[in-house]
Amino acid sequence: MEKSKQGVLYLCPTPIGNLEDITLRALRVLKEVDYIAAEDTRVTMKLLNHYGIKTSLVSYREQNREPMGRKIVEDLLEGKKVAVVTDAGTPGISDPGEDLVKKAVEAGIAVVPLPGPSAVICALSASGLSTSKFAFEGFLPQRSSERRRHLESLKTENRTLVIYEAPHRLLKCLSDIRDILGERRIAVAREMTKLHEEFFRGTVSEAIEKFEATPPKGEIVLVIEGAKGEESEKRSMGLGEGEEVGRMILREVEEKIKKGMEKKEAMKAVAREFSIPKREVYRILLEGEKESPPNSSS
């Protein structure tokens, strides 16, 4: 490893599940640095023991990131080499490593990123949704009211959305997604690279039905189809896959009316849920009435 007066901060990705998913370079760096700053030393110790690495560990986590971050920067300025790792995946992405990188950059310290495992990229690449443009939102707020407000800000985002979620909040989160973003295609990636890896691909409603029947366990990444422009929405209601969406909208309006909602209010509610203009719902209702045969009595 290079020797210099000033130290180097290495960002070392670690496996998100399967311990084989680590690069040879990352293993070398973990062996050669002066110490490793770990989000949870117990988790990182399992990895080090697996590969026979004896480098010392220090705890660097959300609860101590300010004092420990300053200490690490002081060590780097004295010429030490430090590797920062998260519990799983690439450090600095939705974890305290982000703050340490900022401190190191401000102090003029070299920050060297190593390529490696990332739950975001793994889930996105296997989602079956558009990967040309995407927006990573990390964990959404835990409180439903705050989560719904945040989702409102994403209603017109046409890039594919990638979100982390805990298993015990998944159903509530999916329900809020359907209410705010509407019925979209979604991929739910669970326990990636592990023994019970699972990918569910379908609509948000289908995902809710699936996970109501089988409560989820393990780490979860949601990949959500981006918003469509009004013109593409109109086209999607025309043929093929869009026909099913049209029938779904008809059913939703009818269900709300059966439950006592006025027709206009039902149309407004469905337009919000599907993120489409109210006039589009009205058009679908008219088309449905034309296709339905008149009632006949005998």
N, C-alpha and C positions, 0 to 999 in steps of 0.2 A: 504493500500500500504506500502511496506517495507520502513523502515527508515534507513538511513545510512548517514555518513559524505559526501560521494560523491553521486552525483545525478545519474539518469538513463535517457537515451534517449530511448523513446518508438517509434517504427515505427508502426503507426496505419493505416491499410488499411481502406478506406472509399468506399461506394457504387459507382459503375461505372454508375449507373442509378437509379435502384430501391432502395429507402431508406431503405427497409426492409433487404437489403443484408449487414448487419453489425453484427458482433458478440457481444454477451453479454459482453465478456471480453473487447473488444474495447470500448464499451460504458462506462464500469466501469473505464477504464484507462483515458478516456477523461474527466470524472467527477473528478477524483482524482489528476491529475497532477497539478503542479503550473500554467502552462500555455500551450497553444497549438501554435506551429509554423505552420502556414498555407500558402500554395502557393497563394491562393486568399481568403482573409478573408471573402469576401461576399459570396462565394460559401460555405465555411465551416460553416458560420453563419446559413445558411438555414438548414443544418444538425443538428447543435446544438439546434436550435429553435424547430425543429421537435421532438427532444427527451428531451427538457427541460433542456439542459445542460448549466450552467452559467459560465463555465471556461473562463478566459480571453484569447484573441487571440493576436498574434503578426504576422506581415507579414514577411514571409521568402520565397523569390522568386529569380529567376535568377538575377534580376537587383540589389538585395541587399545582395546576398548570402555571399559575403566576410565579410563585416562589421557585418551583423546580425549573420552570422555563428560564428564569434569570440565571440560575445556577448552571444550567447546561450551556447557555450562551457564554458565561464567564469561562467555563472549561474549554469551549471551542476557541475563544479568543486567546487562550493560553497554548493552543496548538493541539488539543486533544481531538481525536476522531470519534464521533458518536453516531450510532445508528438509532433511528427512531422507528418503532414498529407499533402497529395497532393490533387488536386481538385477531383480526382477520381482514385480509385485503390490503389495499394501498393506504398508507398513512397520509393524513392531511385532507382526506375526503370524509366529511361528516364526523370528524373526531378531533381531539385536542391538538393533534399534530399540526393542524392549520395555524394555530397561534404560535407554535414554536418556529415554524417556517418563517412567519412574518417577523418575529424577533431576530432570527438569524439574518434574514435579508437586510433588515434595518441596520444591523451591526456590521454589514459588509462581509459576512461569512459565506463561503461557498456552500451551496445546497445542491446535492447530487441525487437526482431521482433515479431509482432503479425500476425498470419495467417489471410487471408481474401481475398476480391475481387481482381482479376487481369485480365485485359482485354486480356493479352497474353494467359493465361491458358484457359480462357473461350472460346476464338476464336479457339485455337488449339484443345481443347477437342471435339468441335462440328464440326470441319472442314471436317471430313471424310478422312483426309490424315494421314500419319504415325505420331504417337505421341511418338514413342520410342526414337527418337533423334531429337532435333530441335535447331535452332539458331535464337536468337532474335536480330534483327537489328535496333530496334527503328524507328525513322523517318529517311528516306533517305534524302540526300541533296536536297534542293529546286531547285537549278539550274540544268537544264537537262544535261548539259555536265558533271557536277560533279556526278549527280545521275547515269548516264550511266557508268562512270568510276568505281563507287562503285559496280554497278551490274556486271561489267566485272570481278571484284574480287570474285564474288559469283558464277560464271558459273559452277565451278566444285564442289561446295558445295553439298554433297549428303544428308545432313540433311534437314528436312522441315524448310522453312524460315518463320519467323513471322515478319511483318512490320507494323508500324503505318503510316497512311496517312490521309491528310486533304481532304475533299470532293472536293474542287475546283481544287486539283491537281491530283485526282484519275485517270482520263482518260490519262493524259500525263504520269503518272507513269506506268500505265498498258501498254501503248504503248512502253515505254522503256523496260519494263520487257519482252514483246514479242520479241522486236528487239534483246535484249542481251541474255536473258535466253532461248528464244525459246517458243514454244507452250507447256505449261505445265498445269497440273490441278491446280486449284486455288479455294480458298474459300474467299469470301469477306463478312466479318461480319460487320454489320452496326447497330448502336444504340442498342447495346446489353443490355439486361435487361430492356429496356425502352418499351414504348407503341408500337412503330413502329419498333421493332427489326426485322432484316432481315438477312438471310444467303443466299448468292448466291454461288452455287457450280457448276463448269464447267471448261472449258478451258479459257485461257487468252483472246482469240479472242471472245468467247461467253460473257465473262464479259464486254469487250469493247462494244460489240453490245448492251448489256442490258443497260449499263449506258450511252451510247450515246442516247438511246431512253428515258431513265428516269434518268435525272441528279440526282446524289446522294446528300443526306443531312446527317448531323450528323457525329459522331465519327466513324472512319473506321479502321478495322484491316484486313490486308491481310495475308493469310496463303498460301504459295506457295510450291508446290511439289519440293523435292530436285532433284538434277541432277542424272541421271542414268549413270551407267558405259556403256562402249561401247557394252559389250556383252548383257546387259539387253536391250539396245536400239535395237540391232538386233532382239532379241526375240520379242520385242514389235511391230516390223514391220511385224510379221508373221501372227498371227491369231487374230480373235475377235476384241478387241478395237484397236489393232495396225493397222488393215486394214483401219480403218477410218483415222488414222494418215497418212498412206501411200497415200490415196486418196487426203488428204489435201495437202501433199507435191507436188503431181502431179499438183494439181490445182494452187498452188503458183508458180511453175516453169512456167507453161503455161501462167499465168497472166503476169508474168514479161517479158516473151518473146513477148507477144502481145503488151506490152508497149514499145517495141523496144530494150530490153536488149539482148545481145548475150547469147546463150545457156549456155556457160561455166560460164559467170558472174552470170546468173540467178541461176545456180546450187550452186555456191559459196555463193550467198546471202541467199538462202533458207537453206543451211547447217548451216550458222551462226544463222539464225532466229530460227531454230529448235535444235540448239546445238548438231548436229550430224556430223560425218565425211562426207566429200564431196563424197567419194566413196559409202556411204550408199544412198545418193540421186541418184547417178548414177545407183546403183542397182535397186532402186525403179522405175526409168525411164525405164530401160530395161524391168523390169517385166510388166510395164504398156504397153509398146509397143508390148510385146508378147500377152497380153490379148486383145489388140484392134484389131478388124477384119480389113483386108485390104480394102481400098476403092474400090468400084466397080462402074462401069459406066453402064448405060443402055440406 
